[in-house]
Amino acid sequence: MKSKVYKLDGKLFRYNFDRCTVEYVAKAGDEELKDEAEWMQKYGEPLFGIDHDGYMVIDSIGLSRENWENREARDGYLHGWVVDLEAEAARLAADFVKYELPYLV
């Protein structure tokens, strides 16, 4: 069982009660849905793992149900994770510009 999608700091999350994890999710677009259908037809297994609500899990981390249900604890935990996600994205972008982009121009 999973919670409704919860938005914080521009990111989407939901809680997986069976696994006691928070899932960082994204709504699949038309292109992802098309690719998922083609992949399933060709290989018989999902590419993105898009669920029946149209979301795909980008990443997940552990969190107790008690902390998920406490809004203050949840928001603090998720805000810290968002900071980490944004720092990681900035590092990956900088690495791309430094190491990959010069070979593409």
ZADO-1210 file (C-alpha; in nm, 4 decimals, padded with zeros to 6 digits):
<atoms>
<atom x="00.0000" y="00.0000" z="00.0000" code="MET" pos="1"/>
<atom x="00.1274" y="00.3454" z="-00.0890" code="LYS" pos="2"/>
<atom x="00.0313" y="00.6931" z="00.0241" code="SER" pos="3"/>
<atom x="-00.0965" y="00.9668" z="-00.1999" code="LYS" pos="4"/>
<atom x="00.1748" y="01.1657" z="-00.3741" code="VAL" pos="5"/>
<atom x="00.3155" y="01.4376" z="-00.1483" code="TYR" pos="6"/>
<atom x="00.4776" y="01.7472" z="-00.3005" code="LYS" pos="7"/>
<atom x="00.7621" y="01.9273" z="-00.1240" code="LEU" pos="8"/>
<atom x="01.0167" y="02.1717" z="-00.2634" code="ASP" pos="9"/>
<atom x="00.9042" y="02.0984" z="-00.6201" code="GLY" pos="10"/>
<atom x="00.9572" y="01.7230" z="-00.5890" code="LYS" pos="11"/>
<atom x="00.7024" y="01.4414" z="-00.5611" code="LEU" pos="12"/>
<atom x="00.7171" y="01.1730" z="-00.2929" code="PHE" pos="13"/>
<atom x="00.4991" y="00.8945" z="-00.1604" code="ARG" pos="14"/>
<atom x="00.5301" y="00.6459" z="00.1210" code="TYR" pos="15"/>
<atom x="00.5411" y="00.2713" z="00.0645" code="ASN" pos="16"/>
<atom x="00.3816" y="00.1286" z="00.3798" code="PHE" pos="17"/>
<atom x="00.4793" y="-00.2301" z="00.2932" code="ASP" pos="18"/>
<atom x="00.8505" y="-00.1512" z="00.2697" code="ARG" pos="19"/>
<atom x="00.8699" y="00.1489" z="00.5076" code="CYS" pos="20"/>
<atom x="01.0351" y="00.3561" z="00.2364" code="THR" pos="21"/>
<atom x="00.9804" y="00.6980" z="00.0864" code="VAL" pos="22"/>
<atom x="00.9761" y="00.6938" z="-00.2918" code="GLU" pos="23"/>
<atom x="01.0912" y="00.9922" z="-00.4957" code="TYR" pos="24"/>
<atom x="00.8561" y="00.9689" z="-00.7953" code="VAL" pos="25"/>
<atom x="00.7882" y="01.1407" z="-01.1259" code="ALA" pos="26"/>
<atom x="00.4766" y="01.1377" z="-01.3408" code="LYS" pos="27"/>
<atom x="00.5448" y="00.9530" z="-01.6636" code="ALA" pos="28"/>
<atom x="00.4969" y="01.1570" z="-01.9772" code="GLY" pos="29"/>
<atom x="00.3758" y="01.0447" z="-02.3167" code="ASP" pos="30"/>
<atom x="00.7275" y="00.9517" z="-02.4288" code="GLU" pos="31"/>
<atom x="00.7938" y="00.7352" z="-02.1230" code="GLU" pos="32"/>
<atom x="00.4572" y="00.5633" z="-02.1597" code="LEU" pos="33"/>
<atom x="00.5303" y="00.4912" z="-02.5261" code="LYS" pos="34"/>
<atom x="00.8802" y="00.3620" z="-02.4485" code="ASP" pos="35"/>
<atom x="00.7448" y="00.1461" z="-02.1649" code="GLU" pos="36"/>
<atom x="00.4856" y="-00.0156" z="-02.3951" code="ALA" pos="37"/>
<atom x="00.7434" y="-00.0815" z="-02.6685" code="GLU" pos="38"/>
<atom x="00.9902" y="-00.2265" z="-02.4180" code="TRP" pos="39"/>
<atom x="00.7261" y="-00.4526" z="-02.2634" code="MET" pos="40"/>
<atom x="00.6277" y="-00.5803" z="-02.6060" code="GLN" pos="41"/>
<atom x="00.9880" y="-00.6417" z="-02.7097" code="LYS" pos="42"/>
<atom x="01.1383" y="-00.7757" z="-02.3836" code="TYR" pos="43"/>
<atom x="00.8399" y="-00.8748" z="-02.1690" code="GLY" pos="44"/>
<atom x="00.9420" y="-00.6680" z="-01.8682" code="GLU" pos="45"/>
<atom x="00.9044" y="-00.3018" z="-01.7714" code="PRO" pos="46"/>
<atom x="01.1651" y="-00.0404" z="-01.8578" code="LEU" pos="47"/>
<atom x="01.0647" y="00.2305" z="-01.6095" code="PHE" pos="48"/>
<atom x="00.8256" y="00.0395" z="-01.3854" code="GLY" pos="49"/>
<atom x="00.5394" y="00.2830" z="-01.4376" code="ILE" pos="50"/>
<atom x="00.2570" y="00.2008" z="-01.1982" code="ASP" pos="51"/>
<atom x="-00.1181" y="00.2086" z="-01.2634" code="HIS" pos="52"/>
<atom x="-00.1298" y="00.5738" z="-01.1453" code="ASP" pos="53"/>
<atom x="00.1303" y="00.6733" z="-01.4052" code="GLY" pos="54"/>
<atom x="00.4225" y="00.7280" z="-01.1670" code="TYR" pos="55"/>
<atom x="00.7732" y="00.5889" z="-01.1851" code="MET" pos="56"/>
<atom x="01.0083" y="00.5578" z="-00.8891" code="VAL" pos="57"/>
<atom x="01.3298" y="00.7551" z="-00.9313" code="ILE" pos="58"/>
<atom x="01.4842" y="00.6671" z="-00.5938" code="ASP" pos="59"/>
<atom x="01.3824" y="00.5509" z="-00.2477" code="SER" pos="60"/>
<atom x="01.5057" y="00.5740" z="00.1112" code="ILE" pos="61"/>
<atom x="01.4003" y="00.4218" z="00.4404" code="GLY" pos="62"/>
<atom x="01.1778" y="00.6066" z="00.6886" code="LEU" pos="63"/>
<atom x="00.9665" y="00.4790" z="00.9748" code="SER" pos="64"/>
<atom x="00.5920" y="00.5040" z="00.9405" code="ARG" pos="65"/>
<atom x="00.5828" y="00.7094" z="01.2599" code="GLU" pos="66"/>
<atom x="00.8084" y="00.9734" z="01.1027" code="ASN" pos="67"/>
<atom x="00.6101" y="00.9726" z="00.7776" code="TRP" pos="68"/>
<atom x="00.2879" y="01.0374" z="00.9659" code="GLU" pos="69"/>
<atom x="00.4448" y="01.3240" z="01.1655" code="ASN" pos="70"/>
<atom x="00.4331" y="01.6142" z="00.9194" code="ARG" pos="71"/>
<atom x="00.7110" y="01.8120" z="01.0858" code="GLU" pos="72"/>
<atom x="00.9456" y="01.5105" z="01.0890" code="ALA" pos="73"/>
<atom x="00.8456" y="01.4140" z="00.7327" code="ARG" pos="74"/>
<atom x="00.9036" y="01.7631" z="00.5944" code="ASP" pos="75"/>
<atom x="01.2401" y="01.7961" z="00.7675" code="GLY" pos="76"/>
<atom x="01.3531" y="01.4565" z="00.6414" code="TYR" pos="77"/>
<atom x="01.2315" y="01.5195" z="00.2872" code="LEU" pos="78"/>
<atom x="01.3778" y="01.8707" z="00.2774" code="HIS" pos="79"/>
<atom x="01.7185" y="01.7258" z="00.3682" code="GLY" pos="80"/>
<atom x="01.6810" y="01.4669" z="00.0938" code="TRP" pos="81"/>
<atom x="01.5859" y="01.7359" z="-00.1592" code="VAL" pos="82"/>
<atom x="01.9040" y="01.9268" z="-00.0702" code="VAL" pos="83"/>
<atom x="02.1047" y="01.6079" z="-00.1312" code="ASP" pos="84"/>
<atom x="01.9245" y="01.5388" z="-00.4612" code="LEU" pos="85"/>
<atom x="01.9884" y="01.8923" z="-00.5863" code="GLU" pos="86"/>
<atom x="02.3562" y="01.8789" z="-00.4834" code="ALA" pos="87"/>
<atom x="02.3954" y="01.5477" z="-00.6663" code="GLU" pos="88"/>
<atom x="02.2266" y="01.6901" z="-00.9775" code="ALA" pos="89"/>
<atom x="02.4585" y="01.9933" z="-00.9695" code="ALA" pos="90"/>
<atom x="02.7656" y="01.7667" z="-00.9418" code="ARG" pos="91"/>
<atom x="02.6462" y="01.5505" z="-01.2309" code="LEU" pos="92"/>
<atom x="02.5790" y="01.8574" z="-01.4468" code="ALA" pos="93"/>
<atom x="02.9229" y="02.0007" z="-01.3680" code="ALA" pos="94"/>
<atom x="03.0870" y="01.6673" z="-01.4521" code="ASP" pos="95"/>
<atom x="02.8974" y="01.6539" z="-01.7815" code="PHE" pos="96"/>
<atom x="03.0086" y="02.0053" z="-01.8755" code="VAL" pos="97"/>
<atom x="03.3682" y="01.9305" z="-01.7775" code="LYS" pos="98"/>
<atom x="03.4124" y="01.5814" z="-01.9166" code="TYR" pos="99"/>
<atom x="03.1487" y="01.5144" z="-02.1834" code="GLU" pos="100"/>
<atom x="03.0425" y="01.8431" z="-02.3401" code="LEU" pos="101"/>
<atom x="03.3817" y="01.9231" z="-02.4921" code="PRO" pos="102"/>
<atom x="03.3553" y="01.6059" z="-02.7019" code="TYR" pos="103"/>
<atom x="03.0086" y="01.7004" z="-02.8270" code="LEU" pos="104"/>
<atom x="03.0944" y="02.0453" z="-02.9664" code="VAL" pos="105"/>
</atoms>
